[in-house]
Amino acid sequence: MWGFVWTFALITTLVAGKNRSSEYPTKSGIKTWVDPDTPNDRQVYTSSRGRQWELVMSDEFNVANRSFRPGDDHMWTSLDKPDGVNGALEVYGHNMTGTKCDDDGTCYFYIEVDSDNYTISVYNMYKHPPGYQNSTFYYRAAMVQSWNKFCFQGGMLEVRAQLPGAVSTASGNPDLALGKNGQVTETSYYPTWPGIWMMGNLGRAIFSGSTNRMWPFSYDRCEPEIFDPSNQRISACDDDPGYGLNPNQGRGAPEIDLLEGGGLAISSSLQIAPGMPTDFRLFPADTKGVDATNPYCVYAYNCKTDGANLIDVPTAYYKKERGHKSWYQGLRYAANNNCAKKKANVQNFATVNASVARGITENSCTTTTCPASLDVNGDLDFIDGTGKNHWGINSNGTCFPIMNSYMGAYLCDPDNSNSMCTSPRNSTTPKSNAMDPFNYQMDAISANWPVHLGAYTGYLTYQLEWVTGVNGYVRWMLHGNPLFEVTADAFSNVPQNSNSSNPQKVMLEEPMSLIFNVALSSSWGTKPPNPGSACKGDGSDETVNKICDEFPMFMKVDYIRLYQDLGEDLEADNYMQVGCDPASHPTKEWIQGHIDEYQDDDNLVTEVIGKAFCTTNSDCTVGGNYARTDLITGTCVDSRCSCSYPKSWGGPRCTVAQAESTSSKASTRVYGPPIPLALAVAAIAVFLTSISVWRGVNAAAKRNAAVTKANMMAKSDPETRVANSSCVSNM
């Protein structure tokens, strides 16, 4: 009886203290998003700062023939939609992605890229007037997202992946002769643009209605004199934003790219807004003067215009023209030592450090005058404060990341006439009023690191540490070795002019979802043959024909894992949590209230209940202290969780109380009894059972006492035995 009282009191206490997400632990103890196939020796990670981080999400992709169509998977959703950004040449389709297992037992997630012509009628909001147009796409590929299913704030993301390329012996790729450690040099054999990246959950990739004035903001200030708040859809100037949002909190959908691009280099990038004003950026190349014959000189660092190649180079020229530093300070770069060494690339720290201290006098850099990163404002201290290697210095002569020449874009609505816009509306073109007006700069803080052939012929382990807060950072790594790091200090201590007009951003802190995709473009540095037409063109170029015959190409992912610091001593702004709708940065009601911006007829938002991978029933039901109620919320069926009461209990492992979690639809729905009622019913059942048992025990005790008494009487008077037995049986 006292055990029941303790259990009932415990249940009551736990119900009263339920968390925001209404999610409860599993009976087996497995975390909601962890794949049971993740090896035991991969459950903990030691961060670059020496702390122990725990596995909170993984997908080992060990089951073949998975479908990622809407509604089919607990974590991932594929799209059926043409890509509409960056001069895209591909259509994304559900049938271009899945999971496979090779004959040797190796299993993986894949995105297939194939050459195939499609002409589709698409709606173009940037036309005047807006309307449908026929657009031809020459390739098929896939984009797969965890949007509004799995999101996180901070952690170490690890992905073991192989990138697509023309690397068979039949391709004729000259780089094959270099071996897996050779630095690739032949751009045309790597024609795709793969991406493994993250975006804030308030935006959904390639759904432009959700990203306009949302991407890629990481700005939480109300400073109308510095930045017009009307350009940020959810502004810190708003006292009452509604939709469950926090008042006076600037929000957005910033981006972090674990890897982006291919060809000769991979880009490690984060993208934020508002960007720095013109006074803090590269000087533009004089494309009507000295650089008229080389308008894209900035990407080769060979402009003749002073100050147009590299930030603060020449040093004296920038100082004279501006009187202050430019761009983000203290960025950190380190070598990709998987590449073969080249003696000509070896640098000496003392030589480079002295040159930077004196100032760069030329309009370009050499190995003796500038850091290998080409960033003269980068950190040159010892890497992580230990050892003998310095940030920014190529002491080994291997592949080294360089500051990306692409530093962002100026974003505008189609009616905008601002001269900074890519295509400003002229005075004779009537306004279309297709969307709310906006114009703002976004920044891309990124490093391009030269890649070795092994990225295309085998798997590499790409990693990223992300910590929110004033002491936070984003750090990109390859096989555990750093490549690039951006600290929160680079966001908060930005250079200023006399007017202090450079906006200060915050370290990215939005709950972010994950995205896999492979794109092809006519406008990027790496592109397919004959961009804007069929791959082989007229078929007359044998080299091109061999490259095109390599399609389909594949991006393969062996696994994805996420680790987080679950310590109790984290700073208040170090969020380290999983969830798409945290109290610190709510998203649910906003998405529900604008659901049409996040879906279309071919990509309807579909709720998924259960379907996490499991090995026992205990992986799919509430547990911990709740297990005392014998409440079974789900079972393991064919290695995936199936929720027993899907109107009441959902989530990947049937441990989320549906009544306390509104659906992704615009209208609020309530499913079944809330968890207090469910547990109360269970507790009442326990109570009634306990009362029944207690009464049964008392009755049995009375019967035993009566039998004992009857036996004693029978021994003293045999003739009364029958009568006493009759009395006992009627008791």
HELIX and SHEET records of a PDB file:
HELIX    1   1 TRP A    2  ALA A   16  1                                  15    
HELIX    2   2 ASN A   40  ARG A   42  5                                   3    
HELIX    3   3 HIS A   94  MET A   96  5                                   3    
HELIX    4   4 THR A  169  SER A  171  5                                   3    
HELIX    5   5 PRO A  174  LEU A  178  5                                   5    
HELIX    6   6 THR A  187  TYR A  189  5                                   3    
HELIX    7   7 SER A  208  THR A  211  1                                   4    
HELIX    8   8 PRO A  229  ASN A  231  5                                   3    
HELIX    9   9 THR A  278  PHE A  280  5                                   3    
HELIX   10  10 CYS A  297  ALA A  300  5                                   4    
HELIX   11  11 THR A  315  ARG A  322  1                                   8    
HELIX   12  12 LYS A  343  ASN A  345  5                                   3    
HELIX   13  13 PHE A  349  ARG A  358  1                                  10    
HELIX   14  14 ILE A  383  GLY A  385  5                                   3    
HELIX   15  15 GLY A  454  THR A  457  1                                   4    
HELIX   16  16 ALA A  488  SER A  492  1                                   5    
HELIX   17  17 GLU A  542  CYS A  548  1                                   7    
HELIX   18  18 LYS A  588  GLY A  593  1                                   6    
HELIX   19  19 ILE A  595  GLU A  597  5                                   3    
HELIX   20  20 ASN A  617  CYS A  620  5                                   4    
HELIX   21  21 GLY A  624  THR A  629  5                                   6    
HELIX   22  22 GLN A  658  GLU A  660  5                                   3    
HELIX   23  23 ILE A  675  SER A  716  1                                  42    
HELIX   24  24 PRO A  718  THR A  720  5                                   3    
HELIX   25  25 ARG A  721  SER A  729  1                                   9    
SHEET    1   A 5 VAL A  44  THR A  46  0                                        
SHEET    2   A 5 GLN A  52  ASP A  59 -1                                        
SHEET    3   A 5 MET A 553  GLN A 564 -1                                        
SHEET    4   A 5 CYS A 107  ASN A 124 -1                                        
SHEET    5   A 5 THR A  97  CYS A 101 -1                                        
SHEET    1   B 8 VAL A  44  THR A  46  0                                        
SHEET    2   B 8 GLN A  52  ASP A  59 -1                                        
SHEET    3   B 8 MET A 553  GLN A 564 -1                                        
SHEET    4   B 8 GLY A 155  GLN A 162 -1                                        
SHEET    5   B 8 LEU A 460  VAL A 467 -1                                        
SHEET    6   B 8 TYR A 473  LEU A 478 -1                                        
SHEET    7   B 8 ASN A 481  THR A 487 -1                                        
SHEET    8   B 8 ARG A 332  TYR A 333 -1                                        
SHEET    1   C 7 VAL A  44  THR A  46  0                                        
SHEET    2   C 7 GLN A  52  ASP A  59 -1                                        
SHEET    3   C 7 MET A 553  GLN A 564 -1                                        
SHEET    4   C 7 CYS A 107  ASN A 124 -1                                        
SHEET    5   C 7 GLY A 131  ALA A 141 -1                                        
SHEET    6   C 7 GLU A  90  TYR A  92  1                                        
SHEET    7   C 7 LYS A  81  PRO A  82 -1                                        
SHEET    1   D 5 THR A  77  SER A  78  0                                        
SHEET    2   D 5 MET A 143  GLN A 145 -1                                        
SHEET    3   D 5 MET A 512  ALA A 519 -1                                        
SHEET    4   D 5 CYS A 151  GLN A 153 -1                                        
SHEET    5   D 5 GLN A 577  VAL A 578 -1                                        
SHEET    1   E 8 THR A  77  SER A  78  0                                        
SHEET    2   E 8 MET A 143  GLN A 145 -1                                        
SHEET    3   E 8 MET A 512  ALA A 519 -1                                        
SHEET    4   E 8 TRP A 193  GLY A 200 -1                                        
SHEET    5   E 8 GLU A 255  GLU A 260 -1                                        
SHEET    6   E 8 ALA A 265  ILE A 272 -1                                        
SHEET    7   E 8 ASN A 439  PRO A 450 -1                                        
SHEET    8   E 8 ILE A 402  MET A 403 -1                                        
SHEET    1   F 8 THR A  77  SER A  78  0                                        
SHEET    2   F 8 MET A 143  GLN A 145 -1                                        
SHEET    3   F 8 MET A 512  ALA A 519 -1                                        
SHEET    4   F 8 TRP A 193  GLY A 200 -1                                        
SHEET    5   F 8 GLU A 255  GLU A 260 -1                                        
SHEET    6   F 8 ALA A 265  ILE A 272 -1                                        
SHEET    7   F 8 ASN A 439  PRO A 450 -1                                        
SHEET    8   F 8 GLY A 408  CYS A 412 -1                                        
SHEET    1   G 2 GLY A 634  VAL A 637  0                                        
SHEET    2   G 2 ARG A 640  CYS A 643 -1                                        
SHEET    1   H 2 TRP A 649  GLY A 650  0                                        
SHEET    2   H 2 VAL A 656  ALA A 657 -1                                        
END                                                                             
